[in-house]
Amino acid sequence: MRFSNGVLGKVSVNFECIQPYALPIRIFGDRGTIRDHRLYAPGQPGHDGWAEIPGIRPDSADVSHHPFHAQADHFIDCLTRGVESHCNLADAAKTHEIFLAALECYRTGRPVSLPL
């Protein structure tokens, strides 16, 4: 997906693999790359290879550090106060539109513009 500022974005999902729980993170930029818990930033002082990023990674089945509690708290807060969440039906519709466009792009082999 190309954003209005020219940035390219890619999302991939695979539910059919046989492996332990994993949540790989890949961010590729013109000045470096982040892969899971590692950073590569050539040209930066001290970055001649991969640098380890310390912290709790989301590739553990222990979900105590995941944002589920905060998500539930936000949902209940919205219900209690009678306000709409930032993750509303319009946001969900946009997400579905992106995936439908990706499917159409895959099916036809041609770029697809939004809105559909």
VMD Tcl script that builds the backbone (N, CA, C; Angstrom):
set m [mol new atoms 348]
animate dup $m
set s [atomselect $m all]
$s set {name element resname resid chain x y z} {
  {N N MET 1 A 0.852 -1.155 0.000}
  {CA C MET 1 A 0.000 0.000 0.000}
  {C C MET 1 A 0.905 1.226 0.000}
  {N N ARG 2 A 0.608 2.177 -0.850}
  {CA C ARG 2 A 1.364 3.426 -0.882}
  {C C ARG 2 A 0.522 4.506 -0.214}
  {N N PHE 3 A 1.091 5.146 0.819}
  {CA C PHE 3 A 0.402 6.214 1.514}
  {C C PHE 3 A 0.541 7.519 0.729}
  {N N SER 4 A -0.278 8.513 1.079}
  {CA C SER 4 A -0.283 9.773 0.336}
  {C C SER 4 A 1.064 10.477 0.363}
  {N N ASN 5 A 1.914 10.213 1.387}
  {CA C ASN 5 A 3.229 10.846 1.448}
  {C C ASN 5 A 4.303 10.032 0.729}
  {N N GLY 6 A 3.881 8.962 0.015}
  {CA C GLY 6 A 4.812 8.155 -0.763}
  {C C GLY 6 A 5.358 6.937 -0.050}
  {N N VAL 7 A 5.106 6.813 1.260}
  {CA C VAL 7 A 5.599 5.674 2.022}
  {C C VAL 7 A 4.857 4.410 1.591}
  {N N LEU 8 A 5.613 3.319 1.447}
  {CA C LEU 8 A 5.015 2.034 1.113}
  {C C LEU 8 A 4.801 1.230 2.382}
  {N N GLY 9 A 3.659 0.555 2.486}
  {CA C GLY 9 A 3.371 -0.304 3.624}
  {C C GLY 9 A 2.966 -1.678 3.138}
  {N N LYS 10 A 3.320 -2.703 3.902}
  {CA C LYS 10 A 2.984 -4.076 3.543}
  {C C LYS 10 A 2.580 -4.816 4.802}
  {N N VAL 11 A 1.505 -5.579 4.717}
  {CA C VAL 11 A 1.051 -6.407 5.822}
  {C C VAL 11 A 0.911 -7.819 5.289}
  {N N SER 12 A 1.376 -8.789 6.053}
  {CA C SER 12 A 1.181 -10.182 5.655}
  {C C SER 12 A 0.699 -10.973 6.851}
  {N N VAL 13 A -0.098 -11.990 6.582}
  {CA C VAL 13 A -0.657 -12.825 7.623}
  {C C VAL 13 A -0.616 -14.264 7.147}
  {N N ASN 14 A -0.283 -15.178 8.060}
  {CA C ASN 14 A -0.288 -16.596 7.736}
  {C C ASN 14 A -0.828 -17.352 8.938}
  {N N PHE 15 A -2.007 -17.927 8.795}
  {CA C PHE 15 A -2.605 -18.720 9.866}
  {C C PHE 15 A -2.388 -20.215 9.661}
  {N N GLU 16 A -1.743 -20.593 8.587}
  {CA C GLU 16 A -1.639 -21.996 8.216}
  {C C GLU 16 A -0.305 -22.634 8.586}
  {N N CYS 17 A 0.595 -21.917 9.213}
  {CA C CYS 17 A 1.912 -22.476 9.511}
  {C C CYS 17 A 1.887 -23.282 10.806}
  {N N ILE 18 A 2.786 -24.255 10.880}
  {CA C ILE 18 A 2.928 -25.060 12.085}
  {C C ILE 18 A 4.236 -24.627 12.745}
  {N N GLN 19 A 4.106 -23.911 13.865}
  {CA C GLN 19 A 5.270 -23.384 14.570}
  {C C GLN 19 A 4.819 -22.862 15.921}
  {N N PRO 20 A 5.756 -22.600 16.823}
  {CA C PRO 20 A 5.386 -21.966 18.090}
  {C C PRO 20 A 4.844 -20.556 17.830}
  {N N TYR 21 A 4.133 -20.033 18.810}
  {CA C TYR 21 A 3.580 -18.685 18.711}
  {C C TYR 21 A 4.694 -17.689 18.389}
  {N N ALA 22 A 4.452 -16.834 17.426}
  {CA C ALA 22 A 5.436 -15.814 17.047}
  {C C ALA 22 A 4.702 -14.587 16.519}
  {N N LEU 23 A 5.272 -13.429 16.726}
  {CA C LEU 23 A 4.746 -12.191 16.161}
  {C C LEU 23 A 5.929 -11.426 15.572}
  {N N PRO 24 A 6.323 -11.772 14.350}
  {CA C PRO 24 A 7.483 -11.110 13.754}
  {C C PRO 24 A 7.172 -9.660 13.396}
  {N N ILE 25 A 8.136 -8.818 13.635}
  {CA C ILE 25 A 8.017 -7.396 13.301}
  {C C ILE 25 A 9.130 -7.045 12.334}
  {N N ARG 26 A 8.769 -6.468 11.215}
  {CA C ARG 26 A 9.738 -6.057 10.200}
  {C C ARG 26 A 9.401 -4.631 9.772}
  {N N ILE 27 A 10.332 -3.727 9.951}
  {CA C ILE 27 A 10.163 -2.348 9.491}
  {C C ILE 27 A 11.394 -2.019 8.657}
  {N N PHE 28 A 11.172 -1.743 7.375}
  {CA C PHE 28 A 12.262 -1.458 6.457}
  {C C PHE 28 A 12.211 0.022 6.086}
  {N N GLY 29 A 13.302 0.714 6.293}
  {CA C GLY 29 A 13.358 2.135 5.952}
  {C C GLY 29 A 14.557 2.436 5.093}
  {N N ASP 30 A 14.635 3.640 4.613}
  {CA C ASP 30 A 15.757 4.011 3.748}
  {C C ASP 30 A 17.025 4.307 4.554}
  {N N ARG 31 A 16.918 4.327 5.893}
  {CA C ARG 31 A 18.098 4.540 6.738}
  {C C ARG 31 A 18.343 3.398 7.707}
  {N N GLY 32 A 17.580 2.306 7.561}
  {CA C GLY 32 A 17.813 1.177 8.443}
  {C C GLY 32 A 16.644 0.219 8.454}
  {N N THR 33 A 16.798 -0.842 9.237}
  {CA C THR 33 A 15.803 -1.901 9.322}
  {C C THR 33 A 15.642 -2.343 10.765}
  {N N ILE 34 A 14.408 -2.629 11.151}
  {CA C ILE 34 A 14.120 -3.253 12.433}
  {C C ILE 34 A 13.554 -4.630 12.123}
  {N N ARG 35 A 14.160 -5.642 12.732}
  {CA C ARG 35 A 13.676 -7.028 12.625}
  {C C ARG 35 A 13.546 -7.578 14.021}
  {N N ASP 36 A 12.301 -7.742 14.447}
  {CA C ASP 36 A 12.005 -8.248 15.773}
  {C C ASP 36 A 12.716 -7.398 16.819}
  {N N HIS 37 A 13.723 -7.915 17.480}
  {CA C HIS 37 A 14.403 -7.205 18.568}
  {C C HIS 37 A 15.778 -6.683 18.137}
  {N N ARG 38 A 15.964 -6.502 16.837}
  {CA C ARG 38 A 17.266 -6.038 16.345}
  {C C ARG 38 A 17.095 -4.829 15.421}
  {N N LEU 39 A 18.097 -3.963 15.436}
  {CA C LEU 39 A 18.121 -2.762 14.619}
  {C C LEU 39 A 19.398 -2.745 13.800}
  {N N TYR 40 A 19.261 -2.434 12.528}
  {CA C TYR 40 A 20.426 -2.241 11.664}
  {C C TYR 40 A 20.318 -0.859 11.052}
  {N N ALA 41 A 21.293 0.006 11.337}
  {CA C ALA 41 A 21.283 1.387 10.850}
  {C C ALA 41 A 22.667 1.736 10.316}
  {N N PRO 42 A 22.978 1.323 9.091}
  {CA C PRO 42 A 24.307 1.591 8.549}
  {C C PRO 42 A 24.562 3.095 8.441}
  {N N GLY 43 A 25.786 3.449 8.663}
  {CA C GLY 43 A 26.150 4.866 8.588}
  {C C GLY 43 A 26.040 5.584 9.920}
  {N N GLN 44 A 25.418 4.972 10.908}
  {CA C GLN 44 A 25.312 5.568 12.234}
  {C C GLN 44 A 26.499 5.096 13.073}
  {N N PRO 45 A 27.082 5.965 13.877}
  {CA C PRO 45 A 28.223 5.557 14.704}
  {C C PRO 45 A 27.885 4.348 15.568}
  {N N GLY 46 A 28.755 3.348 15.531}
  {CA C GLY 46 A 28.569 2.158 16.340}
  {C C GLY 46 A 27.593 1.150 15.772}
  {N N HIS 47 A 27.078 1.396 14.568}
  {CA C HIS 47 A 26.099 0.491 13.964}
  {C C HIS 47 A 26.695 -0.185 12.740}
  {N N ASP 48 A 27.671 -1.041 12.956}
  {CA C ASP 48 A 28.264 -1.758 11.835}
  {C C ASP 48 A 27.645 -3.134 11.655}
  {N N GLY 49 A 26.679 -3.471 12.494}
  {CA C GLY 49 A 25.947 -4.732 12.408}
  {C C GLY 49 A 24.619 -4.574 13.124}
  {N N TRP 50 A 23.984 -5.691 13.428}
  {CA C TRP 50 A 22.705 -5.647 14.132}
  {C C TRP 50 A 22.911 -5.255 15.586}
  {N N ALA 51 A 22.096 -4.330 16.070}
  {CA C ALA 51 A 22.103 -3.944 17.483}
  {C C ALA 51 A 20.863 -4.553 18.135}
  {N N GLU 52 A 21.041 -5.133 19.318}
  {CA C GLU 52 A 19.928 -5.734 20.050}
  {C C GLU 52 A 19.109 -4.637 20.728}
  {N N ILE 53 A 17.786 -4.749 20.645}
  {CA C ILE 53 A 16.885 -3.825 21.328}
  {C C ILE 53 A 16.335 -4.553 22.544}
  {N N PRO 54 A 16.703 -4.148 23.742}
  {CA C PRO 54 A 16.220 -4.868 24.930}
  {C C PRO 54 A 14.736 -4.601 25.171}
  {N N GLY 55 A 14.103 -5.528 25.850}
  {CA C GLY 55 A 12.704 -5.345 26.213}
  {C C GLY 55 A 11.908 -6.611 26.031}
  {N N ILE 56 A 10.657 -6.551 26.444}
  {CA C ILE 56 A 9.762 -7.694 26.309}
  {C C ILE 56 A 9.213 -7.691 24.890}
  {N N ARG 57 A 9.398 -8.798 24.207}
  {CA C ARG 57 A 8.919 -8.906 22.833}
  {C C ARG 57 A 7.564 -9.594 22.812}
  {N N PRO 58 A 6.752 -9.315 21.795}
  {CA C PRO 58 A 5.403 -9.898 21.748}
  {C C PRO 58 A 5.372 -11.321 21.219}
  {N N ASP 59 A 6.497 -12.012 21.172}
  {CA C ASP 59 A 6.502 -13.378 20.631}
  {C C ASP 59 A 6.440 -14.430 21.730}
  {N N SER 60 A 5.890 -14.058 22.858}
  {CA C SER 60 A 5.733 -14.986 23.969}
  {C C SER 60 A 4.248 -15.292 24.153}
  {N N ALA 61 A 3.934 -16.513 24.508}
  {CA C ALA 61 A 2.543 -16.864 24.790}
  {C C ALA 61 A 2.080 -16.254 26.113}
  {N N ASP 62 A 3.004 -15.735 26.913}
  {CA C ASP 62 A 2.653 -15.026 28.138}
  {C C ASP 62 A 2.127 -13.653 27.735}
  {N N VAL 63 A 0.819 -13.458 27.824}
  {CA C VAL 63 A 0.208 -12.223 27.316}
  {C C VAL 63 A 0.035 -11.158 28.383}
  {N N SER 64 A 0.671 -11.344 29.560}
  {CA C SER 64 A 0.494 -10.364 30.634}
  {C C SER 64 A 1.004 -8.983 30.245}
  {N N HIS 65 A 1.953 -8.915 29.316}
  {CA C HIS 65 A 2.489 -7.622 28.887}
  {C C HIS 65 A 1.788 -7.094 27.632}
  {N N HIS 66 A 0.836 -7.844 27.080}
  {CA C HIS 66 A 0.089 -7.393 25.900}
  {C C HIS 66 A -0.944 -6.345 26.318}
  {N N PRO 67 A -1.455 -5.577 25.383}
  {CA C PRO 67 A -2.350 -4.464 25.736}
  {C C PRO 67 A -3.813 -4.872 25.934}
  {N N PHE 68 A -4.111 -6.150 26.155}
  {CA C PHE 68 A -5.499 -6.582 26.244}
  {C C PHE 68 A -6.259 -5.898 27.379}
  {N N HIS 69 A -5.614 -5.758 28.540}
  {CA C HIS 69 A -6.294 -5.111 29.672}
  {C C HIS 69 A -6.628 -3.662 29.321}
  {N N ALA 70 A -5.701 -2.960 28.721}
  {CA C ALA 70 A -5.941 -1.559 28.345}
  {C C ALA 70 A -7.040 -1.466 27.287}
  {N N GLN 71 A -7.075 -2.421 26.357}
  {CA C GLN 71 A -8.128 -2.411 25.341}
  {C C GLN 71 A -9.496 -2.618 25.979}
  {N N ALA 72 A -9.586 -3.573 26.890}
  {CA C ALA 72 A -10.862 -3.816 27.570}
  {C C ALA 72 A -11.260 -2.605 28.404}
  {N N ASP 73 A -10.299 -2.011 29.109}
  {CA C ASP 73 A -10.587 -0.806 29.911}
  {C C ASP 73 A -11.099 0.320 29.020}
  {N N HIS 74 A -10.487 0.502 27.848}
  {CA C HIS 74 A -10.920 1.549 26.919}
  {C C HIS 74 A -12.353 1.290 26.456}
  {N N PHE 75 A -12.650 0.039 26.103}
  {CA C PHE 75 A -13.986 -0.316 25.637}
  {C C PHE 75 A -15.033 -0.045 26.721}
  {N N ILE 76 A -14.749 -0.474 27.937}
  {CA C ILE 76 A -15.692 -0.263 29.045}
  {C C ILE 76 A -15.841 1.218 29.350}
  {N N ASP 77 A -14.734 1.973 29.279}
  {CA C ASP 77 A -14.788 3.415 29.505}
  {C C ASP 77 A -15.680 4.093 28.462}
  {N N CYS 78 A -15.559 3.673 27.204}
  {CA C CYS 78 A -16.409 4.245 26.148}
  {C C CYS 78 A -17.875 3.942 26.409}
  {N N LEU 79 A -18.174 2.707 26.818}
  {CA C LEU 79 A -19.558 2.347 27.131}
  {C C LEU 79 A -20.086 3.150 28.310}
  {N N THR 80 A -19.261 3.260 29.349}
  {CA C THR 80 A -19.675 3.963 30.564}
  {C C THR 80 A -19.932 5.442 30.298}
  {N N ARG 81 A -19.041 6.065 29.523}
  {CA C ARG 81 A -19.173 7.502 29.248}
  {C C ARG 81 A -20.065 7.798 28.049}
  {N N GLY 82 A -20.431 6.758 27.299}
  {CA C GLY 82 A -21.295 6.959 26.136}
  {C C GLY 82 A -20.584 7.662 24.986}
  {N N VAL 83 A -19.287 7.393 24.823}
  {CA C VAL 83 A -18.528 8.010 23.734}
  {C C VAL 83 A -18.056 6.929 22.764}
  {N N GLU 84 A -17.803 7.351 21.538}
  {CA C GLU 84 A -17.348 6.408 20.531}
  {C C GLU 84 A -15.833 6.230 20.618}
  {N N SER 85 A -15.381 5.015 20.415}
  {CA C SER 85 A -13.956 4.700 20.430}
  {C C SER 85 A -13.295 5.202 19.148}
  {N N HIS 86 A -11.997 5.410 19.224}
  {CA C HIS 86 A -11.239 5.725 18.020}
  {C C HIS 86 A -11.200 4.505 17.094}
  {N N CYS 87 A -11.422 3.319 17.628}
  {CA C CYS 87 A -11.516 2.080 16.843}
  {C C CYS 87 A -12.987 1.796 16.597}
  {N N ASN 88 A -13.599 2.565 15.718}
  {CA C ASN 88 A -15.038 2.473 15.511}
  {C C ASN 88 A -15.370 1.722 14.216}
  {N N LEU 89 A -16.636 1.695 13.876}
  {CA C LEU 89 A -17.080 0.979 12.689}
  {C C LEU 89 A -16.469 1.573 11.417}
  {N N ALA 90 A -16.332 2.884 11.356}
  {CA C ALA 90 A -15.729 3.517 10.173}
  {C C ALA 90 A -14.277 3.071 10.010}
  {N N ASP 91 A -13.552 2.963 11.114}
  {CA C ASP 91 A -12.164 2.493 11.072}
  {C C ASP 91 A -12.119 1.037 10.601}
  {N N ALA 92 A -13.021 0.214 11.091}
  {CA C ALA 92 A -13.084 -1.188 10.671}
  {C C ALA 92 A -13.396 -1.295 9.187}
  {N N ALA 93 A -14.291 -0.446 8.693}
  {CA C ALA 93 A -14.642 -0.469 7.262}
  {C C ALA 93 A -13.428 -0.112 6.406}
  {N N LYS 94 A -12.634 0.864 6.849}
  {CA C LYS 94 A -11.415 1.221 6.107}
  {C C LYS 94 A -10.423 0.070 6.080}
  {N N THR 95 A -10.283 -0.607 7.224}
  {CA C THR 95 A -9.385 -1.759 7.290}
  {C C THR 95 A -9.834 -2.837 6.314}
  {N N HIS 96 A -11.123 -3.136 6.285}
  {CA C HIS 96 A -11.638 -4.143 5.358}
  {C C HIS 96 A -11.436 -3.717 3.907}
  {N N GLU 97 A -11.611 -2.431 3.641}
  {CA C GLU 97 A -11.410 -1.932 2.278}
  {C C GLU 97 A -9.965 -2.152 1.822}
  {N N ILE 98 A -9.013 -1.935 2.708}
  {CA C ILE 98 A -7.603 -2.150 2.376}
  {C C ILE 98 A -7.354 -3.620 2.045}
  {N N PHE 99 A -7.893 -4.521 2.854}
  {CA C PHE 99 A -7.687 -5.946 2.592}
  {C C PHE 99 A -8.404 -6.407 1.333}
  {N N LEU 100 A -9.591 -5.860 1.059}
  {CA C LEU 100 A -10.281 -6.195 -0.187}
  {C C LEU 100 A -9.493 -5.687 -1.386}
  {N N ALA 101 A -8.891 -4.512 -1.251}
  {CA C ALA 101 A -8.062 -3.976 -2.333}
  {C C ALA 101 A -6.817 -4.841 -2.531}
  {N N ALA 102 A -6.218 -5.297 -1.429}
  {CA C ALA 102 A -5.048 -6.174 -1.535}
  {C C ALA 102 A -5.424 -7.476 -2.230}
  {N N LEU 103 A -6.572 -8.023 -1.910}
  {CA C LEU 103 A -7.041 -9.250 -2.551}
  {C C LEU 103 A -7.271 -9.034 -4.046}
  {N N GLU 104 A -7.857 -7.911 -4.402}
  {CA C GLU 104 A -8.087 -7.590 -5.816}
  {C C GLU 104 A -6.761 -7.400 -6.555}
  {N N CYS 105 A -5.806 -6.760 -5.901}
  {CA C CYS 105 A -4.473 -6.574 -6.486}
  {C C CYS 105 A -3.825 -7.927 -6.741}
  {N N TYR 106 A -3.934 -8.828 -5.772}
  {CA C TYR 106 A -3.371 -10.169 -5.925}
  {C C TYR 106 A -4.063 -10.921 -7.063}
  {N N ARG 107 A -5.387 -10.802 -7.108}
  {CA C ARG 107 A -6.160 -11.527 -8.107}
  {C C ARG 107 A -5.859 -11.045 -9.530}
  {N N THR 108 A -5.717 -9.741 -9.697}
  {CA C THR 108 A -5.541 -9.170 -11.037}
  {C C THR 108 A -4.086 -8.900 -11.399}
  {N N GLY 109 A -3.219 -8.802 -10.376}
  {CA C GLY 109 A -1.821 -8.462 -10.645}
  {C C GLY 109 A -1.638 -6.996 -11.003}
  {N N ARG 110 A -2.627 -6.154 -10.687}
  {CA C ARG 110 A -2.561 -4.731 -11.002}
  {C C ARG 110 A -2.758 -3.899 -9.746}
  {N N PRO 111 A -2.175 -2.697 -9.698}
  {CA C PRO 111 A -2.424 -1.819 -8.538}
  {C C PRO 111 A -3.892 -1.475 -8.406}
  {N N VAL 112 A -4.328 -1.274 -7.175}
  {CA C VAL 112 A -5.713 -0.922 -6.895}
  {C C VAL 112 A -5.701 0.374 -6.106}
  {N N SER 113 A -6.517 1.323 -6.527}
  {CA C SER 113 A -6.600 2.606 -5.828}
  {C C SER 113 A -7.785 2.610 -4.862}
  {N N LEU 114 A -7.629 3.346 -3.790}
  {CA C LEU 114 A -8.690 3.522 -2.813}
  {C C LEU 114 A -9.252 4.933 -2.930}
  {N N PRO 115 A -10.515 5.155 -2.659}
  {CA C PRO 115 A -11.492 4.173 -2.223}
  {C C PRO 115 A -11.880 3.248 -3.364}
  {N N LEU 116 A -12.333 2.028 -3.004}
  {CA C LEU 116 A -12.754 1.061 -4.011}
  {C C LEU 116 A -13.982 1.571 -4.762}
}
mol reanalyze $m
mol bondsrecalc $m
mol representation Tube
mol addrep $m
